Amino acid sequence: MSCDFVSLALSGVQHLKPYQPGKPIEELERELGISNSLKLASNENPLGPSPLAVKALELELSALSLYPDGNGFALKQALAKKLDVAETSITIGNGSNEILELIARTFLAPDREVIFSEHAFAVYPLVAQAVGATAEISAANSTNHAMPYGHDLSAMQALINDKTRVIFVANPNNPTGTWLASAELESFIQAVPENIIVVIDEAYFEYVEEEEYPDTLQWIKRFPNLVVTRTFSKIYGLAGLRIGYSVSSPVVADLLNRVRQPFNTNTLAQAGAVAALDDNDHVSRSVIMNRDGLKQLQSGFNDMGLSWIPSVANFIAVNLGQPGLPIYQKLLQEAVIVRPVENYGLPDYLRITVGNAEQNERVLIALKKVLAQ
C-alpha cells in the first residue's frame, strides 16, 4: 500500500492551491493550433526589457559557469545609490514575490495572524497558509467609493489584535489598480503597533503619476516595522529574470537575509537589474505608453458601455456586467489572452494589461466581437 504523502505535509500545505499565472502564449497556441497570439494577462511591459539590461546580459554570458554573488553586492550598491537608502536595509529576492514569502517565513506561524484586504494580491493568502498562519481578510471599499474594491485602511486597522504579526498593503493594488494617498497611508502606519510588520507592496510604483502617491522609502527610518517591496518585473521589463528587492530597517533586513536561500538570484538577473536602474529613457517611455494606453482602453470601454475600476498601474479591470470567465474563454479563441479575476472575488471582471496602441486596439476589437455573440 502506497504512503499517503499528503497527510505527511503541513496542514496549510495540504489544502494549498498553487498560484495560477496568466496563460502562456505557447500553451494557447499548442492547444488551439493558432499563431500570432496576444498576451495581455500578466502585466508585462509591452516595450520589452530595458535595452541597457539586454546589453549587460550579453557581457555576463561567459561567466555562467560560476555561482552568482550570493549577497548581490553590486545590485545592493546600485540600489542604495539610486534610492538613497543604506545597503544594509536591502534584501534581494527572486522577484519581490520571494520577499513576501521570506516575510511570512520570518514572522508568521500557526499561532500568528496576518491581515490583508479583500481583492488583494493572491500571493498574500498563499504565503500565509503555507506557514500555517491565520489570515484575517478586511472588507474592501464599496463600489461607490472613489477607489472601488480598494483597501479600506480603517477596516484593516479594526482587525489588529495581539496575534497580528504582519499586514500586507498593496499600493497600487493588483488586480484593482486602486491606490492609497500619502496622508492616509502614513496615518495608518503610525497607528499600527511597532511589533507588527507592515509590508507595502509597490510592484507598480514606477507607473504611478498621482501627486499624492507616497514614496514610502522616505518613511523607513521613522517606522522600523515598515518593509517596502519593489520589482524589476514590471516597468523595467525583466519579468523573465525574476529579480526584486525590499527596503526595511537593517534589523528586519538581517532577519530576512537569514532565511533567504543562498544564491537565490542569478548572475544575469543581478547584472540586468543594475543596468536597468540607469535606463531612465526606458522608464519614461514606458510611463508615457502606459498613460496613453489606459486612456485608449477606457475610451474603448466607454464605446461598449462598459465600466471599469480606476487604475494607476499598467493594467485595468473592466466590468463586463456578466460572468467574466466565459468571455475570457471566447477571447482565447480570438488568440487574445487576458486575466479572469473570479479568484479575487471579482467574477464579472477581466483584468487587461495595458499594451501598445496596436495591442490595445486588438483586444478592444476582440472584446467587442465576443460580447456581441
Sine and cosine of phi, psi and omega as CSV:
sin_phi,cos_phi,sin_psi,cos_psi,sin_omega,cos_omega
0.00,0.00,0.76,-0.66,-0.06,-1.00
-0.96,0.29,0.46,-0.89,-0.02,-1.00
-0.96,0.29,0.61,-0.79,0.08,-1.00
-1.00,0.07,1.00,0.07,-0.09,-1.00
-0.92,0.39,-0.47,0.88,0.02,-1.00
-0.86,0.50,-0.65,0.76,-0.02,-1.00
-0.93,0.37,-0.33,0.94,0.02,-1.00
-0.99,0.16,-0.34,0.94,-0.03,-1.00
-0.96,0.28,0.35,-0.94,0.09,-1.00
-0.85,0.52,0.49,-0.87,-0.07,-1.00
-0.82,0.57,-0.71,0.71,-0.01,-1.00
-0.89,0.46,-0.62,0.79,-0.02,-1.00
-0.94,0.35,-0.57,0.82,-0.02,-1.00
-0.84,0.55,-0.58,0.82,-0.08,-1.00
-0.96,-0.27,0.17,0.99,-0.05,-1.00
-0.97,0.23,0.70,-0.71,0.10,-0.99
-0.95,-0.30,0.86,-0.51,-0.08,-1.00
-0.85,0.52,0.50,-0.87,0.09,-1.00
-0.88,0.48,0.72,-0.69,0.02,-1.00
-0.97,-0.23,0.95,-0.30,0.01,-1.00
-0.96,0.27,0.15,-0.99,0.07,-1.00
-0.87,0.49,0.54,-0.84,-0.07,-1.00
-0.89,0.45,0.81,-0.59,0.02,-1.00
-0.92,0.39,0.53,-0.85,0.03,-1.00
-0.85,0.52,-0.70,0.71,-0.05,-1.00
-0.87,0.50,-0.63,0.78,-0.01,-1.00
-0.92,0.40,-0.70,0.72,0.01,-1.00
-0.88,0.47,-0.72,0.69,-0.06,-1.00
-0.93,0.38,-0.55,0.84,0.06,-1.00
-0.93,0.37,-0.66,0.75,-0.04,-1.00
-0.94,0.35,-0.66,0.75,-0.12,-0.99
-0.98,-0.22,-0.10,1.00,-0.01,-1.00
0.91,0.41,0.61,0.79,-0.02,-1.00
-0.88,-0.47,0.08,-1.00,0.03,-1.00
-0.61,-0.79,0.08,-1.00,0.03,-1.00
0.85,0.52,0.66,0.75,0.01,-1.00
-0.97,0.24,0.42,-0.91,0.02,-1.00
-0.88,-0.47,0.83,-0.56,0.03,-1.00
-0.94,-0.33,0.91,-0.41,0.11,-0.99
-0.79,-0.62,0.84,0.54,-0.14,-0.99
-0.85,-0.53,-0.32,0.95,-0.17,-0.98
-0.84,-0.54,0.29,0.96,0.09,-1.00
0.86,0.52,0.64,0.77,0.05,-1.00
-1.00,0.05,0.39,-0.92,-0.06,-1.00
-0.98,0.20,0.87,-0.49,-0.01,-1.00
-0.91,0.41,-0.30,0.95,0.07,-1.00
-0.98,0.19,-0.16,0.99,-0.03,-1.00
0.99,0.11,-0.23,-0.97,-0.04,-1.00
-0.96,0.29,0.36,-0.93,0.12,-0.99
-0.83,0.55,0.80,-0.60,0.03,-1.00
-0.85,0.53,-0.58,0.82,0.04,-1.00
-0.91,0.42,-0.58,0.81,0.03,-1.00
-0.91,0.41,-0.65,0.76,0.00,-1.00
-0.87,0.49,-0.68,0.73,0.04,-1.00
-0.89,0.45,-0.63,0.77,0.01,-1.00
-0.91,0.42,-0.59,0.81,0.01,-1.00
-0.89,0.45,-0.66,0.75,-0.03,-1.00
-0.87,0.50,-0.57,0.82,-0.02,-1.00
-0.96,0.29,-0.32,0.95,-0.07,-1.00
-0.99,-0.13,-0.12,0.99,-0.12,-0.99
-0.87,0.50,-0.58,0.82,-0.05,-1.00
-0.95,0.30,-0.19,0.98,-0.04,-1.00
-0.98,-0.19,0.21,0.98,-0.12,-0.99
-0.94,0.33,-0.21,0.98,0.07,-1.00
-0.98,0.21,-0.18,0.98,-0.02,-1.00
-0.98,-0.19,0.52,-0.85,0.08,-1.00
-0.91,0.41,0.50,-0.86,0.06,-1.00
-0.95,0.32,0.21,-0.98,0.11,-0.99
-0.93,0.37,0.95,-0.32,-0.07,-1.00
-0.88,0.47,-0.41,0.91,0.00,-1.00
-0.99,-0.10,-0.13,0.99,0.00,-1.00
0.86,0.51,0.69,0.73,-0.13,-0.99
-0.83,0.55,-0.78,0.62,-0.07,-1.00
-0.89,0.45,-0.65,0.76,0.00,-1.00
-0.93,0.36,-0.68,0.73,0.04,-1.00
-0.88,0.48,-0.65,0.76,0.02,-1.00
-0.89,0.45,-0.69,0.73,0.00,-1.00
-0.92,0.40,-0.66,0.75,0.03,-1.00
-0.90,0.43,-0.69,0.72,-0.01,-1.00
-0.86,0.50,-0.65,0.76,0.01,-1.00
-0.94,0.35,-0.71,0.71,-0.04,-1.00
-0.91,0.41,-0.66,0.75,-0.12,-0.99
-0.99,-0.14,-0.13,0.99,-0.05,-1.00
0.85,0.52,0.79,0.62,0.07,-1.00
-0.78,-0.63,0.23,-0.97,0.02,-1.00
-0.98,0.20,0.62,-0.78,0.05,-1.00
-0.86,0.51,-0.53,0.85,-0.01,-1.00
-0.95,0.31,-0.12,0.99,0.03,-1.00
-1.00,-0.07,-0.04,1.00,-0.16,-0.99
-0.97,-0.24,0.68,-0.73,0.16,-0.99
-0.84,-0.55,0.78,-0.63,-0.01,-1.00
-1.00,-0.10,0.69,-0.73,-0.03,-1.00
-0.74,-0.67,0.29,-0.96,0.09,-1.00
-0.97,0.22,0.97,0.26,-0.24,-0.97
0.98,0.18,0.38,-0.92,0.07,-1.00
-0.91,0.41,-0.31,0.95,0.07,-1.00
-0.83,0.56,-0.67,0.74,0.00,-1.00
-0.91,0.40,-0.56,0.83,0.03,-1.00
-0.87,0.49,-0.64,0.77,0.04,-1.00
-0.86,0.51,-0.65,0.76,0.03,-1.00
-0.93,0.37,-0.65,0.76,0.03,-1.00
-0.87,0.50,-0.64,0.77,0.02,-1.00
-0.89,0.46,-0.69,0.72,0.02,-1.00
-0.89,0.45,-0.70,0.71,-0.01,-1.00
-0.92,0.40,-0.47,0.88,-0.04,-1.00
-0.99,0.12,-0.62,0.79,-0.19,-0.98
-0.88,-0.47,-0.16,0.99,-0.05,-1.00
-0.93,-0.38,0.41,-0.91,-0.02,-1.00
-0.31,-0.95,0.13,-0.99,-0.05,-1.00
-0.85,0.52,-0.41,0.91,-0.01,-1.00
-0.99,-0.16,0.26,0.97,-0.04,-1.00
-0.83,-0.55,0.33,-0.94,-0.07,-1.00
-0.85,-0.53,0.46,-0.89,0.07,-1.00
-0.80,-0.60,0.58,-0.81,0.00,-1.00
-0.90,-0.44,0.72,-0.69,0.19,-0.98
-0.47,-0.88,0.22,-0.98,-0.12,-0.99
-1.00,0.05,0.45,-0.89,0.24,-0.97
-0.83,0.56,0.59,-0.81,0.00,-1.00
0.92,0.39,0.33,0.95,0.03,-1.00
-1.00,0.02,0.10,-1.00,-0.09,-1.00
-0.80,0.60,0.72,-0.69,-0.14,-0.99
-0.91,0.42,-0.33,0.95,-0.03,-1.00
-0.95,0.31,-0.44,0.90,-0.02,-1.00
-0.85,0.53,-0.79,0.61,0.03,-1.00
-0.91,0.41,-0.50,0.87,0.00,-1.00
-0.91,0.41,-0.74,0.67,-0.04,-1.00
-0.94,0.34,-0.51,0.86,0.04,-1.00
-0.93,0.37,-0.73,0.68,-0.03,-1.00
-0.91,0.42,-0.59,0.81,-0.04,-1.00
-0.88,0.48,-0.53,0.85,0.01,-1.00
-0.99,-0.15,0.08,1.00,0.08,-1.00
0.99,0.14,0.19,0.98,0.00,-1.00
-0.98,0.22,0.36,-0.93,0.04,-1.00
-1.00,-0.02,0.80,-0.60,0.02,-1.00
-1.00,-0.05,0.81,-0.59,0.12,-0.99
-0.96,-0.29,0.91,-0.41,-0.12,-0.99
-0.97,-0.25,0.87,-0.49,-0.03,-1.00
-0.99,0.13,0.51,-0.86,0.06,-1.00
-0.92,0.39,0.64,-0.77,0.00,-1.00
-0.99,0.14,0.12,-0.99,0.08,-1.00
-0.87,0.49,0.44,-0.90,0.02,-1.00
-0.94,0.33,0.22,-0.98,-0.04,-1.00
-0.93,0.37,-0.38,0.93,0.00,-1.00
-0.99,-0.11,0.13,0.99,0.06,-1.00
-0.96,0.27,0.39,-0.92,0.05,-1.00
-0.87,0.49,-0.47,0.88,0.07,-1.00
-0.88,-0.48,0.95,0.30,-0.06,-1.00
-0.86,0.51,0.70,-0.71,-0.01,-1.00
0.93,0.36,0.10,1.00,0.02,-1.00
-0.99,0.13,-0.02,-1.00,-0.04,-1.00
-0.93,0.37,0.76,-0.65,0.16,-0.99
-0.98,-0.20,0.99,-0.17,-0.10,-0.99
-0.91,0.42,-0.51,0.86,0.06,-1.00
-0.90,0.43,-0.67,0.74,0.03,-1.00
-0.91,0.41,-0.59,0.81,0.04,-1.00
-0.92,0.38,-0.69,0.73,-0.01,-1.00
-0.89,0.46,-0.57,0.82,-0.03,-1.00
-0.92,0.40,-0.32,0.95,-0.02,-1.00
-1.00,0.03,-0.16,0.99,-0.04,-1.00
-0.91,0.41,0.75,-0.66,0.10,-0.99
-0.59,-0.80,-0.14,-0.99,-0.09,-1.00
-0.95,0.30,-0.11,0.99,0.06,-1.00
-0.99,-0.13,-0.17,0.98,-0.03,-1.00
-0.93,0.37,0.76,-0.65,0.03,-1.00
-0.82,-0.58,-0.40,0.92,-0.03,-1.00
-0.62,-0.79,0.62,-0.78,0.14,-0.99
-0.80,-0.60,0.82,-0.58,0.06,-1.00
-0.99,-0.17,0.81,-0.59,0.06,-1.00
-0.79,-0.61,0.88,-0.47,0.04,-1.00
-1.00,-0.07,0.81,-0.59,-0.05,-1.00
-0.60,-0.80,0.98,-0.21,-0.03,1.00
-0.96,0.29,0.27,-0.96,-0.09,-1.00
-1.00,0.00,0.60,-0.80,0.14,-0.99
-0.95,-0.32,0.85,-0.52,0.40,0.92
-0.95,-0.31,0.17,0.99,-0.12,-0.99
-0.99,0.11,-0.48,0.88,-0.06,-1.00
0.98,0.19,0.07,1.00,0.00,-1.00
-0.97,0.23,0.31,-0.95,-0.10,-1.00
-0.59,-0.81,0.26,-0.97,-0.01,-1.00
-0.91,-0.42,0.72,-0.70,0.01,-1.00
-0.97,0.22,0.33,-0.95,-0.11,-0.99
-0.84,0.54,-0.75,0.66,-0.11,-0.99
-0.90,0.44,-0.70,0.71,-0.04,-1.00
-0.94,0.33,-0.60,0.80,0.01,-1.00
-0.94,0.34,-0.65,0.76,0.02,-1.00
-0.90,0.44,-0.68,0.74,0.03,-1.00
-0.88,0.47,-0.63,0.78,0.02,-1.00
-0.89,0.45,-0.74,0.67,-0.02,-1.00
-0.89,0.46,-0.63,0.78,0.03,-1.00
-0.88,0.48,-0.53,0.85,-0.05,-1.00
-0.99,0.11,-0.23,0.97,-0.02,-1.00
-0.99,0.15,0.76,-0.65,0.04,-1.00
-0.82,0.57,0.54,-0.84,-0.12,-0.99
-0.92,0.39,-0.33,0.94,-0.01,-1.00
-1.00,0.07,0.17,0.99,0.04,-1.00
-0.91,-0.42,0.81,-0.59,0.01,-1.00
-0.98,0.21,0.82,-0.57,0.06,-1.00
-0.96,-0.27,0.89,-0.45,-0.02,-1.00
-0.97,-0.22,0.87,-0.50,0.09,-1.00
-0.98,-0.22,0.95,-0.32,-0.06,-1.00
-1.00,0.03,0.94,-0.33,-0.10,-0.99
-0.89,-0.45,0.76,0.65,-0.03,-1.00
-0.87,0.50,-0.46,0.89,-0.07,-1.00
-0.93,-0.36,0.35,0.94,-0.09,-1.00
-0.77,0.64,-0.75,0.67,-0.14,-0.99
-0.93,0.37,-0.30,0.95,0.00,-1.00
-0.99,0.12,-0.33,0.94,-0.16,-0.99
-0.98,0.19,0.74,-0.67,-0.03,-1.00
-0.89,-0.45,0.05,1.00,-0.03,-1.00
-0.93,0.37,0.70,-0.71,-0.05,-1.00
-0.89,0.45,-0.55,0.83,-0.06,-1.00
-1.00,0.03,0.06,1.00,0.03,-1.00
-0.97,0.25,0.76,-0.65,-0.13,-0.99
-1.00,0.09,0.48,-0.88,0.25,-0.97
-0.99,-0.16,1.00,-0.05,-0.16,-0.99
-0.94,0.34,-0.20,0.98,0.09,-1.00
-0.88,0.48,-0.44,0.90,0.02,-1.00
-0.93,0.35,-0.21,0.98,-0.06,-1.00
-0.98,-0.19,-0.08,1.00,-0.12,-0.99
-0.84,0.54,-0.70,0.71,-0.04,-1.00
-0.93,0.37,-0.47,0.88,-0.01,-1.00
-0.99,0.15,-0.50,0.87,-0.06,-1.00
-0.84,-0.54,1.00,-0.06,-0.04,-1.00
-0.91,0.41,-0.22,0.97,0.03,-1.00
-1.00,-0.09,0.14,0.99,-0.04,-1.00
-1.00,-0.04,0.73,-0.69,0.12,-0.99
-0.81,-0.59,0.81,-0.59,0.01,-1.00
-0.93,-0.37,0.82,-0.57,0.02,-1.00
-0.93,-0.36,0.65,-0.76,0.06,-1.00
-0.64,-0.77,0.16,-0.99,-0.12,-0.99
-0.61,-0.80,0.37,-0.93,0.15,-0.99
-0.99,-0.14,0.06,1.00,-0.09,-1.00
-0.97,0.25,-0.45,0.89,-0.17,-0.99
-1.00,-0.09,-1.00,0.00,-0.13,-0.99
-0.92,0.39,-0.50,0.87,0.00,-1.00
-0.99,0.17,-0.20,0.98,0.10,-1.00
0.95,0.32,0.50,0.86,-0.05,-1.00
-0.92,-0.39,0.55,0.83,-0.05,-1.00
-0.85,0.53,-0.59,0.81,-0.03,-1.00
-0.94,0.34,-0.29,0.96,0.01,-1.00
-1.00,0.00,-0.31,0.95,0.01,-1.00
0.83,0.56,0.99,0.15,0.01,-1.00
-0.56,-0.83,0.76,-0.64,0.03,-1.00
-0.45,-0.89,-0.07,-1.00,-0.06,-1.00
-0.34,-0.94,0.23,-0.97,0.16,-0.99
-0.75,-0.67,0.41,-0.91,0.12,-0.99
-0.83,-0.56,0.74,-0.68,-0.04,-1.00
-0.44,-0.90,-0.12,-0.99,0.15,-0.99
-0.91,0.42,0.48,-0.88,0.02,-1.00
-0.83,0.55,-0.55,0.83,-0.01,-1.00
-0.91,0.42,-0.73,0.69,0.02,-1.00
-0.92,0.40,-0.66,0.75,0.03,-1.00
-0.87,0.50,-0.64,0.77,0.02,-1.00
-0.88,0.47,-0.66,0.75,0.02,-1.00
-0.90,0.43,-0.69,0.72,0.01,-1.00
-0.89,0.45,-0.63,0.78,-0.01,-1.00
-0.95,0.32,-0.32,0.95,0.06,-1.00
-0.95,0.32,-0.55,0.83,-0.02,-1.00
-0.99,-0.12,-0.17,0.98,0.04,-1.00
-0.91,0.40,0.69,-0.73,0.01,-1.00
-0.93,0.36,0.56,-0.83,0.09,-1.00
-0.87,0.49,0.62,-0.79,0.05,-1.00
0.83,0.56,0.65,0.76,-0.04,-1.00
-0.96,0.28,-0.30,0.95,0.08,-1.00
-0.85,-0.53,0.66,-0.75,-0.15,-0.99
-1.00,0.02,0.17,-0.99,-0.07,-1.00
-0.86,0.50,-0.72,0.70,-0.03,-1.00
-0.91,0.42,-0.66,0.75,0.00,-1.00
-0.88,0.48,-0.71,0.70,-0.01,-1.00
-0.90,0.44,-0.71,0.71,-0.01,-1.00
-0.91,0.42,-0.68,0.74,0.02,-1.00
-0.89,0.45,-0.64,0.77,-0.01,-1.00
-0.91,0.40,-0.67,0.74,0.03,-1.00
-0.86,0.51,-0.73,0.69,-0.01,-1.00
-0.92,0.38,-0.64,0.77,-0.04,-1.00
-0.89,0.46,-0.53,0.85,-0.01,-1.00
-0.86,0.51,-0.45,0.89,-0.01,-1.00
-1.00,-0.07,-0.01,1.00,-0.08,-1.00
-1.00,-0.02,0.94,0.33,-0.03,-1.00
-0.91,0.42,-0.52,0.85,0.01,-1.00
-0.91,0.42,-0.67,0.74,0.01,-1.00
-0.89,0.45,-0.67,0.74,0.02,-1.00
-0.89,0.45,-0.72,0.69,-0.02,-1.00
-0.88,0.47,-0.70,0.72,0.01,-1.00
-0.91,0.42,-0.57,0.82,0.02,-1.00
-0.92,0.40,-0.67,0.75,0.02,-1.00
-0.89,0.45,-0.70,0.71,-0.01,-1.00
-0.90,0.43,-0.72,0.70,0.02,-1.00
-0.87,0.48,-0.63,0.77,-0.01,-1.00
-0.93,0.38,-0.66,0.75,0.03,-1.00
-0.86,0.50,-0.75,0.67,0.01,-1.00
-0.92,0.40,-0.62,0.79,-0.02,-1.00
-0.92,0.40,-0.63,0.77,0.06,-1.00
-0.87,0.49,-0.68,0.73,0.02,-1.00
-0.90,0.44,-0.66,0.75,-0.01,-1.00
-0.89,0.46,-0.71,0.70,0.00,-1.00
-0.92,0.39,-0.69,0.73,0.01,-1.00
-0.88,0.48,-0.66,0.76,0.04,-1.00
-0.89,0.45,-0.67,0.74,0.04,-1.00
-0.90,0.43,-0.64,0.77,0.05,-1.00
-0.89,0.45,-0.66,0.75,0.04,-1.00
-0.84,0.54,-0.70,0.72,-0.01,-1.00
-0.88,0.47,-0.48,0.88,0.02,-1.00
-1.00,-0.05,0.03,1.00,-0.01,-1.00
0.95,0.30,0.45,0.89,-0.02,-1.00
-0.97,-0.24,0.56,-0.83,0.10,-1.00
-0.98,-0.19,0.19,-0.98,-0.03,-1.00
-0.50,-0.87,0.23,-0.97,0.07,-1.00
-1.00,0.01,0.80,-0.60,0.01,-1.00
-0.83,0.56,0.78,-0.63,-0.09,-1.00
-0.80,-0.60,0.59,-0.80,0.11,-0.99
-0.90,-0.43,0.15,0.99,-0.02,-1.00
-0.98,-0.18,-0.28,-0.96,0.00,-1.00
-0.98,-0.20,0.59,0.81,0.07,-1.00
-0.44,-0.90,0.23,-0.97,0.02,-1.00
-0.52,-0.85,0.67,-0.74,0.01,-1.00
-0.99,-0.17,0.87,-0.50,-0.07,-1.00
-0.96,-0.27,0.67,-0.74,-0.01,-1.00
-1.00,-0.01,0.90,-0.44,-0.05,-1.00
-1.00,0.05,-0.23,0.97,-0.05,-1.00
0.95,0.32,0.25,0.97,0.01,-1.00
-0.32,-0.95,0.26,-0.97,0.00,-1.00
-0.80,0.60,0.75,-0.66,-0.09,-1.00
-0.98,0.18,-0.46,0.89,-0.10,-1.00
-0.87,0.49,-0.70,0.71,0.04,-1.00
-0.89,0.46,-0.57,0.82,0.03,-1.00
-0.93,0.37,-0.65,0.76,0.07,-1.00
-0.84,0.54,-0.70,0.71,-0.03,-1.00
-0.92,0.39,-0.59,0.81,0.06,-1.00
-0.93,0.36,-0.58,0.81,0.04,-1.00
-0.91,0.42,-0.55,0.84,0.07,-1.00
-0.86,0.51,-0.59,0.80,0.03,-1.00
-0.92,0.39,-0.36,0.93,0.06,-1.00
-1.00,-0.06,0.18,0.98,0.00,-1.00
0.90,0.43,0.54,0.84,0.03,-1.00
-0.84,-0.55,0.84,-0.54,-0.02,-1.00
-0.95,-0.30,0.88,-0.47,0.14,-0.99
-0.86,-0.51,-0.30,-0.95,-0.09,-1.00
-0.80,-0.60,0.91,-0.42,0.15,-0.99
-0.95,0.30,0.57,-0.82,-0.07,-1.00
-0.80,-0.59,0.53,0.85,0.09,-1.00
-0.87,0.50,-0.58,0.82,0.00,-1.00
-0.92,0.38,-0.24,0.97,0.08,-1.00
-1.00,-0.09,0.11,0.99,-0.04,-1.00
0.99,0.15,0.37,0.93,-0.01,-1.00
-0.80,-0.59,0.92,0.39,-0.16,-0.99
-0.91,0.42,-0.40,0.92,-0.04,-1.00
-1.00,-0.08,0.14,0.99,-0.08,-1.00
-0.92,-0.39,0.44,-0.90,0.26,-0.97
-0.84,-0.54,0.66,-0.75,0.09,-1.00
-0.99,-0.12,0.80,-0.60,-0.06,-1.00
-0.87,-0.50,0.83,-0.56,0.08,-1.00
-0.94,0.34,0.63,-0.78,0.06,-1.00
-0.96,0.26,0.85,-0.53,0.03,-1.00
-0.97,-0.25,-0.31,-0.95,0.14,-0.99
-0.98,0.18,0.06,-1.00,-0.11,-0.99
-0.85,0.52,-0.67,0.74,-0.02,-1.00
-0.91,0.41,-0.67,0.74,0.01,-1.00
-0.91,0.40,-0.67,0.74,0.02,-1.00
-0.88,0.47,-0.67,0.74,0.02,-1.00
-0.89,0.45,-0.63,0.78,-0.02,-1.00
-0.90,0.43,-0.68,0.73,-0.01,-1.00
-0.93,0.36,-0.56,0.83,0.03,-1.00
-0.92,0.40,-0.67,0.74,0.03,-1.00
-0.89,0.45,-0.69,0.73,0.00,-1.00
-0.91,0.42,-0.66,0.75,0.00,-1.00
-0.90,0.43,-0.69,0.72,0.03,-1.00
-0.88,0.48,-0.63,0.78,-0.01,-1.00
-0.91,0.42,-0.74,0.67,-0.08,-1.00
-0.96,0.29,-0.49,0.87,0.05,-1.00
-0.94,0.34,-0.41,0.91,-0.01,-1.00
-1.00,0.08,-0.16,0.99,-0.05,-1.00
-0.97,0.26,0.00,0.00,0.00,0.00
